Amino acid sequence: MLYIIGLGLGDEKDITLRGLEAIKKCSKVYMEAYTSLLSFGITSDGLSKLEKVYGKSIIVSDREMVEEKADDMLLEAQVSDVAFMVVGDPFGATTHSDLVVRAKKLGVDVKVVHNASVMNAIGVCGLQLYRYGETISIPFFTETWKPDSFYEKIKRNRELGLHTLCLLDIKVKEPSLESLCRGKKVYEPPRFMTINTAIEQLLEVVENHPDSAYSKDTTCVGLARVGCEDQMIAAGSMEQLLTIDFGPPLHCLVIVGDTHPVEEEMLQFYTINSS
């Protein structure tokens, strides 16, 4: 049996009772460590917190392991109970759906234990979940690579009056381009996109689009460390949010669409004082 277990958004205490029970009966426990992270990251100290609460040794699974060597884990799951822990909810990332497909093809039974995800916890800012359009991802730009396919999605959402949740890039154990050219992987330090960088890139992109789906005056909500004790929420124009230090990761951004009076009332609690 393969258990895919959501850990929630904050720390080791956010796991559900059902998830904890599943982990305790598994012979091996893996933790996905590249699409998101808990408040304490994946440091040795952070892992020891998880291991202490869950009562199990944890194997950290990076992108390579999950996308290239997952069959080894699935073969183990054919003969014993194996847990694969995911920050947030198991189906918050495409990779985890792929893992289920691969397991089914190998005849491995799969049980999923759900938990909170940024996709529903984003409601904390007061914007109603059913008033969101398509979610977008914003990647880190480079000098030679500045993809802007997300622009059309933002434009469509705004034409419909819908809010847009922007998930910001995470780089964990990414090989450098130079090392790939040399044929020997050398990994870059972890990087987590800030709200500030996301807005800078959004404004850079809109300059190339005369239809201007948004501008520096467009209202947005910046959220950092959603679900943690020190979560931070600030609402204001893109230009205003550029001046805010949102602190440590993870960050996300909402581009606000048309608002209902109840939404506006909630947003007031987080709105930056322009004076």
Buried (B, 14 or more C-beta within 10 A) or exposed (E): BBBBBBBBBBBBEBBBEBBBEBBEEBEBBBBBBBBBBBBBBBEEEBBEBBBEBBEBEBBEBBBEBBEEEBEEBBEBBBEEBBBBBBBBBBBBBEBBEEBBEBBEEBEBEBEBBBBBBBBEBBBBBBBEEEBBBBBBBBBBBEEEEEEBEBBEBBBBBBEEEBBBBBBBBBBBBBBEEEEEEEEEEEEBEBBBBBBBBBBBBBBEBBEEBEEEBBEBEBBBBBBBBBBBEEBBBBBBBBBBBBEBEBEBBBBBBBBBBEBEEEBEEBBEEBBBEEE
